[in-house]
Amino acid sequence: MVDLLSSIPFAGFLLITGGASLALQAGCNSRLAKAGGRTFSPVYSFASGLICCFIFFAIDVTALGTPLPNNNVLDAPGYVWIGGLMGAYYVFANLISIPKLGAATSLSIFVCSQVIVACLIDHAGLVGVEQRDYSKWRILASFGLIFCVFVIARF
């Protein structure tokens, strides 16, 4: 199992299925908000997600032998603790945007902004990632993404 987890093709598979699941999650959460209320949807989403995370954590530390966190976690930079808040903001933004813009437009804007901000993070070497230049090709690709968002939103 450990060899599978370190496999580049498997990582690609996880990213593709993870991206597809975000598109489904956004639509499901939007529909659940209509049925149960705008605040019920994220509470349910995060509660069920938390249960899944606990199950994965238990499997990871028992069957896969990953060590439990130790005092080193206390030395982590402060910004590492905002990931959950960012995830909640993502869900809330979807809940508000998808009924107004549709799933494709909303998610294309999300993807475009994620890639452009990721390029800026790479360029500045922020949050512990290796520095990679925001090259002319990456800039050109960013403009291509913006164009794709325009096409998706327009048609």
C-alpha positions as protocol buffer text, in pm:
chain_id: "A"
residue {
  index: 1
  type: MET
  ca { x: 0 y: 0 z: 0 }
}
residue {
  index: 2
  type: VAL
  ca { x: 284 y: 240 z: 80 }
}
residue {
  index: 3
  type: ASP
  ca { x: 425 y: 196 z: -273 }
}
residue {
  index: 4
  type: LEU
  ca { x: 86 y: 290 z: -419 }
}
residue {
  index: 5
  type: LEU
  ca { x: 76 y: 604 z: -205 }
}
residue {
  index: 6
  type: SER
  ca { x: 414 y: 716 z: -338 }
}
residue {
  index: 7
  type: SER
  ca { x: 320 y: 649 z: -702 }
}
residue {
  index: 8
  type: ILE
  ca { x: 300 y: 950 z: -935 }
}
residue {
  index: 9
  type: PRO
  ca { x: 23 y: 797 z: -1153 }
}
residue {
  index: 10
  type: PHE
  ca { x: -181 y: 723 z: -840 }
}
residue {
  index: 11
  type: ALA
  ca { x: -130 y: 1082 z: -722 }
}
residue {
  index: 12
  type: GLY
  ca { x: -260 y: 1201 z: -1061 }
}
residue {
  index: 13
  type: PHE
  ca { x: -561 y: 970 z: -1028 }
}
residue {
  index: 14
  type: LEU
  ca { x: -634 y: 1111 z: -681 }
}
residue {
  index: 15
  type: LEU
  ca { x: -614 y: 1469 z: -812 }
}
residue {
  index: 16
  type: ILE
  ca { x: -848 y: 1397 z: -1103 }
}
residue {
  index: 17
  type: THR
  ca { x: -1104 y: 1221 z: -885 }
}
residue {
  index: 18
  type: GLY
  ca { x: -1061 y: 1486 z: -614 }
}
residue {
  index: 19
  type: GLY
  ca { x: -1132 y: 1761 z: -865 }
}
residue {
  index: 20
  type: ALA
  ca { x: -1439 y: 1577 z: -988 }
}
residue {
  index: 21
  type: SER
  ca { x: -1556 y: 1529 z: -630 }
}
residue {
  index: 22
  type: LEU
  ca { x: -1529 y: 1904 z: -568 }
}
residue {
  index: 23
  type: ALA
  ca { x: -1762 y: 1968 z: -859 }
}
residue {
  index: 24
  type: LEU
  ca { x: -2007 y: 1714 z: -719 }
}
residue {
  index: 25
  type: GLN
  ca { x: -1965 y: 1845 z: -365 }
}
residue {
  index: 26
  type: ALA
  ca { x: -2044 y: 2199 z: -472 }
}
residue {
  index: 27
  type: GLY
  ca { x: -2366 y: 2093 z: -642 }
}
residue {
  index: 28
  type: CYS
  ca { x: -2469 y: 1860 z: -360 }
}
residue {
  index: 29
  type: ASN
  ca { x: -2406 y: 2126 z: -95 }
}
residue {
  index: 30
  type: SER
  ca { x: -2600 y: 2382 z: -296 }
}
residue {
  index: 31
  type: ARG
  ca { x: -2897 y: 2147 z: -329 }
}
residue {
  index: 32
  type: LEU
  ca { x: -2876 y: 2047 z: 39 }
}
residue {
  index: 33
  type: ALA
  ca { x: -2882 y: 2417 z: 131 }
}
residue {
  index: 34
  type: LYS
  ca { x: -3208 y: 2454 z: -61 }
}
residue {
  index: 35
  type: ALA
  ca { x: -3357 y: 2154 z: 118 }
}
residue {
  index: 36
  type: GLY
  ca { x: -3220 y: 2203 z: 469 }
}
residue {
  index: 37
  type: GLY
  ca { x: -3110 y: 2564 z: 490 }
}
residue {
  index: 38
  type: ARG
  ca { x: -2796 y: 2755 z: 406 }
}
residue {
  index: 39
  type: THR
  ca { x: -2626 y: 2685 z: 739 }
}
residue {
  index: 40
  type: PHE
  ca { x: -2731 y: 2319 z: 767 }
}
residue {
  index: 41
  type: SER
  ca { x: -2546 y: 2225 z: 449 }
}
residue {
  index: 42
  type: PRO
  ca { x: -2193 y: 2320 z: 562 }
}
residue {
  index: 43
  type: VAL
  ca { x: -2249 y: 2179 z: 910 }
}
residue {
  index: 44
  type: TYR
  ca { x: -2347 y: 1844 z: 761 }
}
residue {
  index: 45
  type: SER
  ca { x: -2066 y: 1864 z: 502 }
}
residue {
  index: 46
  type: PHE
  ca { x: -1796 y: 1927 z: 759 }
}
residue {
  index: 47
  type: ALA
  ca { x: -1937 y: 1679 z: 1014 }
}
residue {
  index: 48
  type: SER
  ca { x: -1943 y: 1397 z: 759 }
}
residue {
  index: 49
  type: GLY
  ca { x: -1601 y: 1505 z: 631 }
}
residue {
  index: 50
  type: LEU
  ca { x: -1463 y: 1504 z: 985 }
}
residue {
  index: 51
  type: ILE
  ca { x: -1584 y: 1147 z: 1034 }
}
residue {
  index: 52
  type: CYS
  ca { x: -1407 y: 1045 z: 712 }
}
residue {
  index: 53
  type: CYS
  ca { x: -1089 y: 1221 z: 826 }
}
residue {
  index: 54
  type: PHE
  ca { x: -1095 y: 1037 z: 1158 }
}
residue {
  index: 55
  type: ILE
  ca { x: -1134 y: 704 z: 977 }
}
residue {
  index: 56
  type: PHE
  ca { x: -845 y: 786 z: 741 }
}
residue {
  index: 57
  type: PHE
  ca { x: -633 y: 903 z: 1036 }
}
residue {
  index: 58
  type: ALA
  ca { x: -698 y: 577 z: 1222 }
}
residue {
  index: 59
  type: ILE
  ca { x: -605 y: 370 z: 916 }
}
residue {
  index: 60
  type: ASP
  ca { x: -299 y: 584 z: 849 }
}
residue {
  index: 61
  type: VAL
  ca { x: -149 y: 554 z: 1197 }
}
residue {
  index: 62
  type: THR
  ca { x: -243 y: 190 z: 1254 }
}
residue {
  index: 63
  type: ALA
  ca { x: -232 y: -2 z: 926 }
}
residue {
  index: 64
  type: LEU
  ca { x: 10 y: 225 z: 739 }
}
residue {
  index: 65
  type: GLY
  ca { x: 234 y: 299 z: 1037 }
}
residue {
  index: 66
  type: THR
  ca { x: 246 y: 678 z: 1011 }
}
residue {
  index: 67
  type: PRO
  ca { x: 369 y: 816 z: 1344 }
}
residue {
  index: 68
  type: LEU
  ca { x: 134 y: 1021 z: 1559 }
}
residue {
  index: 69
  type: PRO
  ca { x: 197 y: 1396 z: 1575 }
}
residue {
  index: 70
  type: ASN
  ca { x: 445 y: 1499 z: 1840 }
}
residue {
  index: 71
  type: ASN
  ca { x: 558 y: 1830 z: 1991 }
}
residue {
  index: 72
  type: ASN
  ca { x: 702 y: 1935 z: 1653 }
}
residue {
  index: 73
  type: VAL
  ca { x: 350 y: 2034 z: 1551 }
}
residue {
  index: 74
  type: LEU
  ca { x: 372 y: 2315 z: 1808 }
}
residue {
  index: 75
  type: ASP
  ca { x: 669 y: 2460 z: 1618 }
}
residue {
  index: 76
  type: ALA
  ca { x: 479 y: 2478 z: 1288 }
}
residue {
  index: 77
  type: PRO
  ca { x: 430 y: 2828 z: 1144 }
}
residue {
  index: 78
  type: GLY
  ca { x: 104 y: 2997 z: 1240 }
}
residue {
  index: 79
  type: TYR
  ca { x: -37 y: 2994 z: 887 }
}
residue {
  index: 80
  type: VAL
  ca { x: -66 y: 2612 z: 886 }
}
residue {
  index: 81
  type: TRP
  ca { x: -368 y: 2632 z: 1115 }
}
residue {
  index: 82
  type: ILE
  ca { x: -597 y: 2824 z: 876 }
}
residue {
  index: 83
  type: GLY
  ca { x: -657 y: 2539 z: 629 }
}
residue {
  index: 84
  type: GLY
  ca { x: -990 y: 2441 z: 785 }
}
residue {
  index: 85
  type: LEU
  ca { x: -1107 y: 2801 z: 776 }
}
residue {
  index: 86
  type: MET
  ca { x: -1014 y: 2819 z: 408 }
}
residue {
  index: 87
  type: GLY
  ca { x: -1215 y: 2501 z: 342 }
}
residue {
  index: 88
  type: ALA
  ca { x: -1516 y: 2645 z: 522 }
}
residue {
  index: 89
  type: TYR
  ca { x: -1488 y: 2966 z: 321 }
}
residue {
  index: 90
  type: TYR
  ca { x: -1478 y: 2760 z: 1 }
}
residue {
  index: 91
  type: VAL
  ca { x: -1799 y: 2580 z: 95 }
}
residue {
  index: 92
  type: PHE
  ca { x: -1976 y: 2902 z: 198 }
}
residue {
  index: 93
  type: ALA
  ca { x: -1867 y: 3079 z: -121 }
}
residue {
  index: 94
  type: ASN
  ca { x: -2007 y: 2789 z: -325 }
}
residue {
  index: 95
  type: LEU
  ca { x: -2335 y: 2793 z: -136 }
}
residue {
  index: 96
  type: ILE
  ca { x: -2384 y: 3158 z: -222 }
}
residue {
  index: 97
  type: SER
  ca { x: -2242 y: 3154 z: -577 }
}
residue {
  index: 98
  type: ILE
  ca { x: -2370 y: 2834 z: -739 }
}
residue {
  index: 99
  type: PRO
  ca { x: -2742 y: 2921 z: -723 }
}
residue {
  index: 100
  type: LYS
  ca { x: -2662 y: 3255 z: -890 }
}
residue {
  index: 101
  type: LEU
  ca { x: -2388 y: 3158 z: -1139 }
}
residue {
  index: 102
  type: GLY
  ca { x: -2430 y: 2783 z: -1187 }
}
residue {
  index: 103
  type: ALA
  ca { x: -2181 y: 2507 z: -1106 }
}
residue {
  index: 104
  type: ALA
  ca { x: -1964 y: 2540 z: -1419 }
}
residue {
  index: 105
  type: THR
  ca { x: -1912 y: 2918 z: -1394 }
}
residue {
  index: 106
  type: SER
  ca { x: -1858 y: 2910 z: -1018 }
}
residue {
  index: 107
  type: LEU
  ca { x: -1609 y: 2625 z: -1030 }
}
residue {
  index: 108
  type: SER
  ca { x: -1426 y: 2761 z: -1335 }
}
residue {
  index: 109
  type: ILE
  ca { x: -1370 y: 3085 z: -1143 }
}
residue {
  index: 110
  type: PHE
  ca { x: -1249 y: 2884 z: -843 }
}
residue {
  index: 111
  type: VAL
  ca { x: -1010 y: 2676 z: -1055 }
}
residue {
  index: 112
  type: CYS
  ca { x: -877 y: 2982 z: -1237 }
}
residue {
  index: 113
  type: SER
  ca { x: -816 y: 3170 z: -914 }
}
residue {
  index: 114
  type: GLN
  ca { x: -659 y: 2863 z: -752 }
}
residue {
  index: 115
  type: VAL
  ca { x: -411 y: 2814 z: -1036 }
}
residue {
  index: 116
  type: ILE
  ca { x: -315 y: 3181 z: -1056 }
}
residue {
  index: 117
  type: VAL
  ca { x: -270 y: 3210 z: -679 }
}
residue {
  index: 118
  type: ALA
  ca { x: -76 y: 2881 z: -680 }
}
residue {
  index: 119
  type: CYS
  ca { x: 158 y: 3027 z: -943 }
}
residue {
  index: 120
  type: LEU
  ca { x: 207 y: 3335 z: -722 }
}
residue {
  index: 121
  type: ILE
  ca { x: 272 y: 3111 z: -420 }
}
residue {
  index: 122
  type: ASP
  ca { x: 527 y: 2913 z: -624 }
}
residue {
  index: 123
  type: HIS
  ca { x: 690 y: 3233 z: -751 }
}
residue {
  index: 124
  type: ALA
  ca { x: 732 y: 3376 z: -400 }
}
residue {
  index: 125
  type: GLY
  ca { x: 809 y: 3040 z: -238 }
}
residue {
  index: 126
  type: LEU
  ca { x: 531 y: 3096 z: 16 }
}
residue {
  index: 127
  type: VAL
  ca { x: 390 y: 2847 z: 268 }
}
residue {
  index: 128
  type: GLY
  ca { x: 695 y: 2622 z: 243 }
}
residue {
  index: 129
  type: VAL
  ca { x: 678 y: 2533 z: -126 }
}
residue {
  index: 130
  type: GLU
  ca { x: 984 y: 2529 z: -348 }
}
residue {
  index: 131
  type: GLN
  ca { x: 1024 y: 2856 z: -539 }
}
residue {
  index: 132
  type: ARG
  ca { x: 935 y: 2833 z: -909 }
}
residue {
  index: 133
  type: ASP
  ca { x: 929 y: 3132 z: -1139 }
}
residue {
  index: 134
  type: TYR
  ca { x: 602 y: 3271 z: -1270 }
}
residue {
  index: 135
  type: SER
  ca { x: 743 y: 3231 z: -1619 }
}
residue {
  index: 136
  type: LYS
  ca { x: 603 y: 3385 z: -1935 }
}
residue {
  index: 137
  type: TRP
  ca { x: 448 y: 3045 z: -2014 }
}
residue {
  index: 138
  type: ARG
  ca { x: 274 y: 3030 z: -1680 }
}
residue {
  index: 139
  type: ILE
  ca { x: 152 y: 3388 z: -1726 }
}
residue {
  index: 140
  type: LEU
  ca { x: 25 y: 3300 z: -2074 }
}
residue {
  index: 141
  type: ALA
  ca { x: -149 y: 2992 z: -1935 }
}
residue {
  index: 142
  type: SER
  ca { x: -308 y: 3212 z: -1666 }
}
residue {
  index: 143
  type: PHE
  ca { x: -452 y: 3438 z: -1934 }
}
residue {
  index: 144
  type: GLY
  ca { x: -576 y: 3125 z: -2111 }
}
residue {
  index: 145
  type: LEU
  ca { x: -757 y: 3020 z: -1794 }
}
residue {
  index: 146
  type: ILE
  ca { x: -918 y: 3362 z: -1765 }
}
residue {
  index: 147
  type: PHE
  ca { x: -1033 y: 3331 z: -2127 }
}
residue {
  index: 148
  type: CYS
  ca { x: -1177 y: 2984 z: -2053 }
}
residue {
  index: 149
  type: VAL
  ca { x: -1372 y: 3125 z: -1758 }
}
residue {
  index: 150
  type: PHE
  ca { x: -1512 y: 3394 z: -1985 }
}
residue {
  index: 151
  type: VAL
  ca { x: -1622 y: 3135 z: -2243 }
}
residue {
  index: 152
  type: ILE
  ca { x: -1780 y: 2909 z: -1981 }
}
residue {
  index: 153
  type: ALA
  ca { x: -1961 y: 3201 z: -1817 }
}
residue {
  index: 154
  type: ARG
  ca { x: -2078 y: 3348 z: -2148 }
}
residue {
  index: 155
  type: PHE
  ca { x: -2196 y: 3032 z: -2322 }
}
